[in-house]
Amino acid sequence: MWIIHVNRNFIYRNGRDGANRPVFTVKKGRSGSPRYAREVRLNGPSRCVYSQQPLSCGAKAWMETEVEPELIDEMTFDEVNAI
């Protein structure tokens, strides 16, 4: 399962400094390494989840899909922090 959520910290930082960090975080499962993108295309069934039991990053709302999402403008964590 793939998990996609919006990184509100990056949205906040973009607003403060005018940068264009990718705000979508994508992980395979709950413990996968995060990947970052400005756009995510889901080419299969997906669902939106809201839970009082947050992900490890603190997100309480996210999307899940069994199909690997297509990431547009993908970046690594180091590339994002260099912006």
SVG drawing of the C-alpha trace seen along z (x, -y; Angstrom):
<svg xmlns="http://www.w3.org/2000/svg" viewBox="-12 -35 33 38">
<polyline fill="none" stroke="black" stroke-width="0.4" points="0.0,0.0 1.2,-3.5 0.4,-6.5 0.2,-10.1 -0.2,-13.1 0.3,-16.9 3.3,-18.2 1.8,-21.3 5.2,-22.4 6.5,-22.7 3.4,-24.8 4.1,-27.1 7.8,-27.4 7.0,-28.1 4.6,-30.9 7.3,-32.5 10.2,-32.4 8.6,-32.1 10.3,-28.8 8.6,-26.0 9.2,-22.9 7.2,-19.8 4.3,-19.5 3.3,-15.9 5.0,-13.1 4.7,-9.6 5.7,-6.4 5.3,-2.7 3.6,-1.5 3.8,-3.3 7.5,-2.9 8.8,-3.3 11.3,-6.0 9.6,-9.3 9.6,-10.6 8.5,-14.2 6.7,-15.6 4.8,-18.7 2.1,-16.5 0.9,-12.9 -1.1,-11.0 -3.0,-8.0 -3.7,-5.5 -5.9,-3.1 -8.2,-2.7 -7.5,-4.8 -9.2,-6.0 -9.0,-9.1 -8.6,-8.4 -9.1,-10.6 -8.1,-9.1 -7.5,-10.3 -4.6,-7.8 -2.1,-9.8 0.8,-8.6 4.3,-8.8 4.7,-12.2 1.6,-13.5 -0.8,-13.5 -4.4,-12.7 -5.6,-12.7 -4.1,-10.9 -4.7,-8.9 -4.0,-5.2 -3.6,-3.3 -2.3,0.2 -1.0,-1.1 2.4,-2.8 1.7,-6.6 3.3,-8.6 5.3,-11.4 5.8,-14.7 8.9,-16.8 10.1,-14.2 12.8,-15.2 14.8,-13.6 14.8,-15.0 18.3,-16.5 17.1,-18.2 14.1,-19.6 16.2,-21.0 18.6,-22.6 15.8,-24.9"/>
</svg>
